[in-house]
Amino acid sequence: MNLKSPHLLQLEGVPAEDINLILDTAVTLKEILDRPIKKVPTLRHITVLNLFFEPSTRTKISFELAEKRLSADSVSFAKATSAVVKGETLLDTIWNIEAMKIDMIVIRHSVSGTPHFVARNCDSNVINAGDGTHEHPSQGLLDMFTMREKYGKIKDLRVVIVGDVKHSRVARSNIWGLKTLGTSVAVCGPSTLLPFEVEQMGIDVYTKIEEALEGADVVNVLRLQKERQSAGLLPSLREYSNNFCITKERLKYLNKNYTVMHPGPMNRGTEISSEVADGPDSVILPQVTNGVAVRMAVLYLLSGGVGKIE
Amino acid sequence: MSDFIISNGTIVDPVDGYFGPGAIVVKKGKIAEVIKSKSMPKGDIDASGLLVCPGLVDIHVHFREPGFEYKETIESGAKAAAAGGFTSVACMPNTDPPLDNQETIKFVVEKAQKAVVNVYPIGCLTKGQKGQELAEIADMQQAGAVAFTDDGHGVQNGMIMRRAMEYCKMLDAIPISHCEFNDLADSGVANESYVTAKLGLKGNSRIAEELMIAREIMLAEITGAKVHIAHVSTAGGAELIKNAKKKKLPVTAETCPHYFTLDDGMLESYDTNFKVNPPLRTQKDVNAIKKAIAAGIFDCIVTDHAPHAYDEKQLEFDYAPSGIIGLETSVGLVSTQLVHEDVIDWPTAIKLLSYNPAQILNLPAGTLAVDAYADITLIDPDLEWTVTNDDFRSLSKNSPYIGMNLIGRPVKTFVAGKLVFDLKA
């Protein structure tokens, strides 16, 4: 079995078979993470370049670990130490590294569409590790994997995404991936942090948190960047928190067997209370574990899905 | 060859609306006689199956000289103009240094003397295009500047714009307004719409453009001063122009081929050749612009020919400059999307591409009148062709139309009786 596209650039437009194939493969690969020797030789013929043009801790480490668990050779790149600061263009950087014979590029960049631009102009398989305010497909996949792990299937769930949807690549990847699998999706946030014409995405849109949470199974809480206040999008973080913070009290609107998710890093007390984040129904840390498994699956399948997983 | 006759073609005269058989007699680089009937002398140039039009006029091009000669020079831009059927163009002042004084205007006028088509400089409205102090408009006018604008930037301060319009009125000069309020544009890189919501691109709202169009119209009303509105891209903008004309205000307006041929859905590939300012709007806007052209709301169609080197466009979407080249595809797009689609007929199309823009800037062009310079363009209205990278005479190739099939293309261009472009050559 193979994926339709040689790249993972976004979840919008990825067919359900491919999403399910990635999630199913991740189930098999996750088991490796619990072995005493957490490593298989599957991708030892593959060299991966991790290009992170934006600071990242968890996603970068998650990809690097996924690569190591599969025995891929990997090199990582940080903007501050590269020729980019000397004025080299992105494509020159990539073409030079490609000339050293690599197979895959994992890229994070602050400008939306950059992975698409790179994919069009190089020979490697490209994995989007977050582009601007567009998508973060591996995060969307790990969120879906985590939901599926808990509920068995995710088709009949109701998922509500809360917070700064406008600037969130996590939100967009969740919306498209979940919709493709037939999940009912809603978003909720202050109107200044919702994308223009967001309702055209075919989702329910709320600005009152209680209404949004009513009858939902999963609440996926987005990170609120403090700069949104100085940019004039919010009067104050305090007011945001009063109206949108996921607190224990607000959880009562959710369905009984509810789940709380957060892609991290969290601002405790702003978008999520510590009590909820650390509570029994939070899957925030399992999300991180699953991230490695899902990224292993993506790397494995994009490499052609050959080589045995043992 | 300064004396010759073009015959057997279809004469398109935008002044009297004649669209029929005829011949043009050229003597000493000027039009000596226009015969508008079936009986005509034998010609030196057989224009069978071709439209014989006044040389086309584009009052909105960027030739990048001085300062950005690697993108385009006056010489290369003029060759691209000739290949697109244009015999007179007016070039924008956002060069380096900007054309904001007599010396820089003189520089362009001098360079223009060696160009294959007529190139007229447009001066800045404010010093350095900073929108703060009026530029020396009278000085520049004396040196040959044909209009004044801060194109590339909207004039943010309404009082400066009002003074600029009043000052231009005194000089019988024409100010051109690039309408865009920076605060509402919010550094957006694409039209604010569902598309930007989906693609995660920063949206540039239509009201950033429309609100400034509305301001310029109100300023024209209160001052009685003329203003020309550059590159109108939205349905709402067209509506504002329509209402201004209904009130008979001294407002003229232009739109560009990309605003009636492309919508923001094209950005899904994040291809920077579709990045332009004002941004490509929605399909609804595209339809509205076409409708407005059909209704005669726009005075002219310009290209906003904005060359950029390929390596400048080969960047992350936000970092790539805005702009697309248009001189060599304009006639093909007007022909394919407006004439062949029955939006307008050829006489109207040619009027929008020659006589009207020449009138706005008071240029000696856009006419087949006897004694006028023999600026003549021959167009094959049914020639099918594909836009290719190698075809462009422009130094830059940043066209979103590469690979597109078009019907209709200029085949010969004469400036003052001199053949400056021949497709077959």
Interface residues (C-beta under 8 A of the other chain):
Chain A: E12 T89 L90 L91 H109 V111 S112 G113 T114 H116 F117 R120 N121 D131 G132 T133 H134 E135 R169 R172 P195 F196 E197 V198 Q200 M201
Chain B: E192 S193 Y194 T196 A197 K198 L199 G200 L201 K202 G203 S269 Y270 T272 D311 Q314 L315 E316 F317 D318 Y319
